[in-house]
Amino acid sequence: MRTDDFSHCPPRGRCEALVLSPRSAPRARRGERPGRAFRIDDGSRRLRMTMFDSADDARAYAGRIDGAQVWAADPRGYANGTYTGGPADLVAIERFSPTRSERERGIEPPPVRRPPGVAERPARKARAADRRSADDRPGPLEASALFFGETRYRSPFSWLAFTRRWTRMVGRMARMRGFRGHRVYGAAPFTLGTIAFFGDDDAMLAMARGAEHRELMTWLTGSSRWATAGFIRIYRPEPRDDDALAVREVRSRTDLRAFIRQPLRSAERDRAVPLLRPTIRAWAAGKSPHPEPVTLLVVRDASGRAVGRATAHTDRRLDAKLGIEGRALLFGAADLGADEETGRRVLASLVDDLDRRARALGATELIGPVSLLPNQAGGVITSGFDERGFLDSAWNPAWVPRVYEEAGFRRWNESDTWIVDVPGNGDPAPPTPDELRAAGVVIEHATRRDMPRLVPQLREVLNAAFAALPYYTEIEPDEMAAATDGLAWLLDERLLLAARDEEGDMVAFALVVPDIAEHVQRTGGRMDPVSLLRLLAARRRIRDAVLIIQGTRPDRQGRGILTLLSRELQHQLRAGGYRTLRVTYVGRDNPASARQFSRYGGRPLHGYAFCRRPIDG
């Protein structure tokens, strides 16, 4: 029953505080009167949870440990059976604890025993979908509520009887959006306990109200044959006075995992599309084709938790293109954290670190976020926040551009991404032979076998077509090879179009691929063999496409060749059953390119910009 008297519970149930710390930290001293310690694994982070009878003892221990976090117990909890000093019979409580919304609105919480037809177990298909989206969840260090409870069973036969119910409940808990991790422990006699972390109290209560937990609790309290006692304590982290952030270079596998996982913990997973992990690992290993070193930075709070990230790098080609006096320090792959307040602190720490690096280089300006150049990826979206991102495109919450501007950045190269509703594109007819003859071209549909031959030709036309743009730097052969690596497997042969002249030379092209954003979101950017096999299996079912880039050789511009390619592309998209075509950013100073989409009913999807800031600005 609900109580504030835990005197009949075992020592674990009487602890008023606990400390979550790195497992590498020294253990608590005997004079600090520690209780039982538990190992807590959170992906690459290895933690130790140490129980204390008093909050003062916990604070004394945490005060000498870097990265330690004190959690205080709620005075009220739950005890049952012999843990109340009464008989060995479990008694059911009538109603759940109220959520925050129920307390504010004065609504009575629902009963624990499930009314007929309420809270039925999820269908198998829905559970499988939830499981696939649960990779790279935030962990215990990102939690705000901790469930600590145990049940003393009558015999091991009770364990066998409840295994099926227990497995279902844990599976449901692990798939919840607010879940932050858990572990199970054992104690004599016949006792099993659960330690579970949640994002907030409401997430914890949502787990308790789930059909699986209701079924388990009803089963346990419905008969005296299974268990004799139980308790539940709720812990919450104490606020920290030290809010300093530290920017650290990635120097270990643990740091690299934190860099990769950080945006997966803070971003809205249904909108942001993570960078591919092989790309990040190539940066860290110095194996990317970028001609200059790339430094990966992780921002950590006082507890050691990663709260932000960025890269720091340079490129002399961009310096020359922009005519910058001195050099520019570039930053990219930026993630500023889960909310606006954190974002301001993370960006302030990053800017201080980047300014220091820039002064050491003799750089005069910060430019970003670019991954690793403006003509490759990066950017900040400035509108369209309700629309998801897509392949080779950025997405961020609405507060991000505001935070950059408050930090002294100004927008540069403002652009828009575009979206075309293919069924509503007017059903354009493909170019006629007479139109193609008048333009002096033929349109070629490339095949996968053609890719080794086409990639150098695409690079040549691409560099020529975009050379006049203020941000464009020439793409080298190894950069083009890296950018198109694996493209042949993804390619829909209807959507890679090339226009050739009478001599067979490529004069224009449009590179369109199926949008694999949802797959990348589900896998967190992984491209391991299993993920690739799943992608290949799903490729033909993808009904959204992305125009990565298109262009015309300068000496053939103004002759309508790209217009003919666009008509052929729209016709092929419609014939292929595609729903949408998304387009990577088009500069607002380039209305001719934008017309290739607006004439088919296209509209701007996201406002887009890069940011520039003078050093110490």
FENLIN-V837733 format. One record per residue. RES is the residue in one small letter. SS is DSSP state (2 for helix, 1 for strand, 0 for the rest). OMEGA is omega in radians with two decimals (* if undefined). Layout:
RES & SS & OMEGA
RES & SS & OMEGA
This chain:
m & 0 & 3.11
r & 1 & -3.03
t & 1 & 2.93
d & 0 & 3.13
d & 0 & -3.13
f & 0 & -3.05
s & 0 & 3.14
h & 0 & 3.12
c & 0 & 3.02
p & 0 & -3.07
p & 2 & -3.13
r & 2 & -3.12
g & 2 & -3.11
r & 2 & -3.10
c & 0 & -3.09
e & 0 & -3.14
a & 1 & 3.05
l & 1 & 3.13
v & 1 & 3.05
l & 1 & -3.04
s & 1 & 3.03
p & 1 & -3.12
r & 0 & 3.12
s & 0 & -3.12
a & 0 & 3.08
p & 0 & 3.09
r & 0 & 3.11
a & 0 & 3.12
r & 0 & -3.13
r & 2 & -3.13
g & 2 & 3.10
e & 2 & 3.03
r & 0 & 3.13
p & 1 & 2.99
g & 1 & -3.11
r & 1 & 3.08
a & 1 & -3.13
f & 1 & 3.02
r & 1 & 3.13
i & 1 & 3.13
d & 1 & 3.12
d & 1 & -3.09
g & 0 & -3.13
s & 0 & -3.11
r & 1 & 3.12
r & 1 & -3.02
l & 1 & 3.03
r & 1 & 3.09
m & 1 & -3.08
t & 1 & -3.13
m & 1 & 3.11
f & 1 & 3.11
d & 0 & -3.10
s & 0 & 3.12
a & 2 & 3.14
d & 2 & 3.10
d & 2 & 3.14
a & 2 & -3.13
r & 2 & 3.12
a & 2 & 3.10
y & 2 & -3.10
a & 2 & -3.10
g & 0 & -3.14
r & 0 & -3.10
i & 0 & 3.06
d & 0 & 3.07
g & 0 & -3.13
a & 0 & -3.10
q & 1 & -3.13
v & 1 & 3.07
w & 1 & -3.14
a & 1 & -3.13
a & 1 & 2.97
d & 0 & -3.12
p & 0 & -3.13
r & 0 & 3.12
g & 1 & -3.03
y & 1 & 3.04
a & 1 & -3.05
n & 1 & 3.07
g & 1 & -3.08
t & 2 & 3.09
y & 2 & 3.03
t & 2 & -3.04
g & 0 & -3.12
g & 0 & -3.12
p & 0 & -3.07
a & 0 & 3.10
d & 0 & 3.12
l & 0 & -3.11
v & 0 & -3.13
a & 0 & 2.97
i & 0 & -3.01
e & 0 & -3.04
r & 1 & 3.08
f & 0 & 2.99
s & 0 & -3.10
p & 0 & 3.00
t & 0 & 3.12
r & 2 & -3.13
s & 2 & 3.12
e & 2 & 3.10
r & 2 & -3.11
e & 2 & -3.07
r & 2 & 3.12
g & 0 & -3.10
i & 0 & 3.11
e & 0 & 3.14
p & 0 & -3.09
p & 0 & 3.09
p & 1 & -3.14
v & 0 & 3.12
r & 0 & -3.01
r & 0 & 3.01
p & 0 & -3.14
p & 0 & 3.07
g & 0 & -3.10
v & 0 & 3.06
a & 0 & 3.11
e & 0 & -3.10
r & 0 & -3.11
p & 0 & 3.09
a & 0 & -3.07
r & 2 & -3.11
k & 2 & 3.14
a & 2 & 3.14
r & 2 & -3.14
a & 2 & 3.13
a & 2 & 3.09
d & 2 & -3.09
r & 2 & -3.11
r & 2 & -3.10
s & 0 & -3.02
a & 0 & -3.13
d & 0 & 3.00
d & 0 & 3.09
r & 0 & 2.92
p & 0 & -3.05
g & 0 & -3.09
p & 2 & -3.14
l & 2 & 3.07
e & 2 & -3.09
a & 0 & 3.07
s & 0 & 3.10
a & 1 & -3.11
l & 1 & 3.04
f & 1 & 3.12
f & 1 & -3.10
g & 1 & 3.11
e & 1 & 3.11
t & 1 & 3.08
r & 1 & -3.09
y & 1 & -3.10
r & 0 & -3.10
s & 0 & 3.06
p & 2 & 3.10
f & 2 & 3.07
s & 2 & 3.10
w & 2 & 3.14
l & 2 & -3.09
a & 2 & -3.05
f & 2 & -3.06
t & 2 & -3.10
r & 2 & -3.14
r & 2 & 3.14
w & 2 & -3.12
t & 2 & 3.12
r & 2 & -3.11
m & 2 & 3.14
v & 2 & 3.09
g & 2 & 3.10
r & 2 & -3.11
m & 2 & -3.08
a & 2 & -3.13
r & 0 & -3.09
m & 0 & -3.13
r & 0 & -3.09
g & 0 & -3.11
f & 1 & -3.12
r & 1 & 3.09
g & 1 & 3.12
h & 1 & 2.97
r & 1 & 3.13
v & 1 & 3.09
y & 1 & 3.12
g & 1 & 3.09
a & 1 & 3.13
a & 0 & -0.15
p & 0 & 3.00
f & 0 & -3.07
t & 1 & 3.02
l & 1 & 3.13
g & 1 & 3.14
t & 1 & 3.00
i & 1 & -3.07
a & 1 & -3.13
f & 1 & -3.14
f & 1 & -3.13
g & 0 & 3.10
d & 0 & -3.11
d & 2 & -3.10
d & 2 & 3.07
a & 2 & 3.11
m & 2 & 3.13
l & 2 & 3.08
a & 2 & 3.07
m & 2 & -3.11
a & 2 & -3.09
r & 2 & 3.13
g & 0 & -3.07
a & 2 & -3.07
e & 2 & 3.13
h & 2 & 3.08
r & 2 & -3.12
e & 2 & -3.13
l & 2 & -3.12
m & 2 & 3.12
t & 2 & 3.12
w & 2 & -3.10
l & 2 & -3.05
t & 2 & -3.11
g & 0 & -3.12
s & 0 & 3.13
s & 0 & -3.03
r & 0 & -2.98
w & 0 & -3.01
a & 1 & -3.09
t & 1 & -3.06
a & 1 & 3.07
g & 1 & 3.03
f & 1 & 3.05
i & 1 & 2.99
r & 1 & 3.11
i & 1 & 3.13
y & 1 & 3.07
r & 1 & -3.11
p & 1 & 3.06
e & 0 & 3.09
p & 0 & -3.13
r & 0 & 3.04
d & 0 & -3.08
d & 0 & -3.13
d & 0 & -3.12
a & 0 & 3.07
l & 0 & 3.14
a & 1 & 3.09
v & 1 & -3.07
r & 1 & 3.07
e & 1 & 3.06
v & 0 & -3.10
r & 0 & -3.09
s & 0 & 3.09
r & 2 & 3.10
t & 2 & 3.10
d & 2 & -3.12
l & 2 & 3.09
r & 2 & 3.12
a & 2 & 3.11
f & 2 & -3.11
i & 2 & -3.00
r & 2 & -3.02
q & 2 & -3.13
p & 2 & 3.10
l & 2 & 3.10
r & 2 & -2.98
s & 2 & -3.04
a & 0 & 3.01
e & 0 & -2.94
r & 0 & -3.12
d & 0 & -3.13
r & 0 & -3.14
a & 0 & 3.10
v & 0 & -3.06
p & 0 & 2.99
l & 0 & 3.11
l & 0 & -3.10
r & 2 & 3.09
p & 2 & 3.10
t & 2 & -3.13
i & 2 & -3.14
r & 2 & 3.08
a & 2 & 3.06
w & 2 & -3.06
a & 2 & -3.09
a & 2 & -3.09
g & 0 & -3.09
k & 0 & 3.10
s & 0 & 3.14
p & 0 & 3.12
h & 0 & -2.99
p & 0 & -3.12
e & 0 & -3.05
p & 0 & 3.09
v & 1 & 3.11
t & 1 & 3.12
l & 1 & -3.09
l & 1 & 3.05
v & 1 & 3.08
v & 1 & -3.12
r & 1 & 3.07
d & 0 & -3.04
a & 0 & 3.12
s & 0 & -3.11
g & 0 & -3.13
r & 0 & 3.07
a & 1 & -3.13
v & 1 & 3.13
g & 1 & 3.14
r & 1 & 3.02
a & 1 & 2.93
t & 1 & 3.01
a & 1 & -3.09
h & 1 & -3.13
t & 0 & 3.06
d & 0 & -3.09
r & 2 & 3.13
r & 2 & 3.13
l & 2 & 3.07
d & 2 & -3.13
a & 2 & -3.12
k & 2 & -3.09
l & 2 & -3.12
g & 0 & -3.09
i & 0 & 3.04
e & 0 & -3.01
g & 0 & -3.12
r & 1 & 2.98
a & 1 & 2.99
l & 1 & -3.13
l & 1 & 2.99
f & 1 & -3.08
g & 1 & -3.09
a & 1 & -2.97
a & 1 & 2.97
d & 1 & -3.02
l & 0 & 3.07
g & 0 & -2.92
a & 0 & -3.06
d & 0 & -3.01
e & 2 & 3.14
e & 2 & 3.08
t & 2 & -3.12
g & 2 & 3.11
r & 2 & -3.12
r & 2 & -3.14
v & 2 & -3.11
l & 2 & 3.10
a & 2 & 3.13
s & 2 & 3.12
l & 2 & -3.12
v & 2 & 3.09
d & 2 & -3.13
d & 2 & -3.13
l & 2 & 3.07
d & 2 & 3.13
r & 2 & 3.12
r & 2 & -3.11
a & 2 & 3.12
r & 2 & 3.12
a & 2 & 3.12
l & 2 & -2.99
g & 0 & 3.14
a & 1 & -3.08
t & 1 & -3.01
e & 1 & 2.96
l & 1 & 3.10
i & 1 & 3.10
g & 1 & -0.26
p & 0 & 3.12
v & 1 & -3.08
s & 0 & 0.04
l & 0 & 3.12
l & 0 & -3.14
p & 0 & -3.14
n & 0 & 3.08
q & 0 & 3.12
a & 0 & 3.13
g & 1 & 3.13
g & 0 & 3.09
v & 1 & 3.04
i & 1 & -3.04
t & 0 & 3.06
s & 0 & -3.14
g & 0 & -3.03
f & 0 & 3.13
d & 0 & -3.13
e & 0 & -3.13
r & 0 & 3.00
g & 0 & 3.12
f & 0 & -3.06
l & 0 & 3.14
d & 0 & -3.13
s & 0 & -3.14
a & 0 & 2.86
w & 0 & 3.09
n & 0 & 3.08
p & 0 & -3.04
a & 0 & -3.09
w & 2 & -3.02
v & 2 & 3.12
p & 2 & 3.11
r & 2 & -3.13
v & 2 & 3.08
y & 2 & -3.10
e & 2 & 3.08
e & 2 & -3.14
a & 0 & 3.06
g & 0 & 3.10
f & 0 & 3.00
r & 1 & -3.14
r & 1 & -3.14
w & 1 & 3.10
n & 1 & -3.14
e & 1 & -2.99
s & 1 & 3.03
d & 1 & 2.83
t & 1 & -3.04
w & 1 & 3.04
i & 1 & 3.09
v & 1 & 3.04
d & 1 & -3.00
v & 2 & 3.12
p & 2 & 3.14
g & 2 & -3.07
n & 0 & 3.11
g & 0 & 3.12
d & 0 & -3.10
p & 0 & 3.08
a & 0 & 3.08
p & 0 & 3.13
p & 0 & 3.11
t & 0 & 3.07
p & 2 & 3.13
d & 2 & 3.12
e & 2 & -3.14
l & 2 & 3.11
r & 2 & 3.14
a & 2 & 3.11
a & 2 & 3.12
g & 0 & -3.11
v & 0 & 2.89
v & 1 & 3.14
i & 1 & -3.10
e & 1 & 2.99
h & 1 & -3.07
a & 0 & 3.04
t & 0 & 3.13
r & 2 & 3.13
r & 2 & -3.10
d & 2 & -2.98
m & 2 & 3.12
p & 2 & 3.12
r & 2 & -3.04
l & 2 & -3.02
v & 2 & 3.09
p & 2 & 3.12
q & 2 & 3.08
l & 2 & -3.14
r & 2 & -3.12
e & 2 & 3.14
v & 2 & -3.13
l & 2 & -3.12
n & 2 & 3.13
a & 2 & -3.06
a & 2 & -3.02
f & 2 & -3.05
a & 0 & -3.07
a & 0 & -3.11
l & 0 & -2.99
p & 0 & -3.08
y & 0 & -2.93
y & 0 & 3.03
t & 0 & -3.04
e & 0 & 3.14
i & 0 & -3.14
e & 0 & -3.11
p & 2 & -3.12
d & 2 & 3.07
e & 2 & 3.11
m & 2 & 3.12
a & 2 & 3.13
a & 2 & -3.10
a & 2 & -3.10
t & 0 & 3.14
d & 0 & 3.14
g & 0 & -3.10
l & 2 & -3.09
a & 2 & -3.13
w & 2 & -3.10
l & 2 & -2.94
l & 0 & 2.86
d & 0 & -2.96
e & 0 & 3.07
r & 0 & -2.88
l & 0 & 3.01
l & 1 & -2.99
l & 1 & 3.08
a & 1 & 3.04
a & 1 & -3.12
r & 1 & 3.12
d & 0 & -3.08
e & 0 & 3.13
e & 0 & -3.13
g & 0 & 3.13
d & 0 & 3.09
m & 1 & 3.13
v & 1 & 3.11
a & 1 & 3.14
f & 1 & 2.97
a & 1 & -3.11
l & 1 & -3.10
v & 1 & 3.13
v & 1 & 2.99
p & 1 & -3.10
d & 0 & -3.10
i & 0 & -3.06
a & 2 & -3.09
e & 2 & 3.08
h & 2 & -3.13
v & 2 & 3.08
q & 2 & -3.11
r & 2 & -3.07
t & 2 & -3.10
g & 0 & 3.13
g & 0 & 3.13
r & 0 & 3.05
m & 0 & 3.09
d & 0 & -3.08
p & 2 & -3.13
v & 2 & 3.13
s & 2 & 3.14
l & 2 & 3.11
l & 2 & 3.10
r & 2 & 3.12
l & 2 & 3.13
l & 2 & 3.13
a & 2 & -3.08
a & 2 & -2.99
r & 2 & -3.07
r & 2 & 3.12
r & 2 & -3.13
i & 0 & -3.05
r & 0 & 3.05
d & 1 & -3.09
a & 1 & 3.12
v & 1 & 2.99
l & 1 & -3.10
i & 1 & -3.12
i & 1 & 3.02
q & 1 & -3.12
g & 1 & 3.13
t & 1 & 3.09
r & 0 & -3.02
p & 2 & -3.10
d & 2 & 3.11
r & 2 & 3.11
q & 0 & 3.13
g & 0 & -3.12
r & 0 & 3.08
g & 0 & -3.10
i & 2 & -3.13
l & 2 & 3.07
t & 2 & 3.09
l & 2 & 3.09
l & 2 & -3.13
s & 2 & 3.09
r & 2 & 3.12
e & 2 & 3.13
l & 2 & -3.14
q & 2 & 3.10
h & 2 & -3.12
q & 2 & 3.09
l & 2 & -3.14
r & 2 & 3.14
a & 2 & -3.13
g & 0 & 3.10
g & 0 & 3.13
y & 0 & 3.14
r & 0 & -3.06
t & 1 & 2.94
l & 1 & 3.04
r & 1 & -3.00
v & 1 & 3.07
t & 1 & -2.84
y & 1 & 3.10
v & 1 & -3.10
g & 1 & 3.10
r & 0 & 3.05
d & 0 & -3.11
n & 0 & -3.08
p & 2 & -3.13
a & 2 & 3.10
s & 2 & -3.14
a & 2 & -3.14
r & 2 & 3.11
q & 2 & -3.13
f & 2 & -3.13
s & 2 & -3.12
r & 0 & 3.10
y & 0 & 3.11
g & 0 & -3.14
g & 0 & 3.13
r & 1 & 3.04
p & 1 & -3.11
l & 1 & 3.10
h & 1 & 2.81
g & 1 & -2.97
y & 1 & 3.10
a & 1 & 2.90
f & 1 & -3.03
c & 1 & 3.10
r & 1 & -3.11
r & 1 & 3.06
p & 1 & 3.13
i & 0 & -3.07
d & 0 & -3.10
g & 0 & *
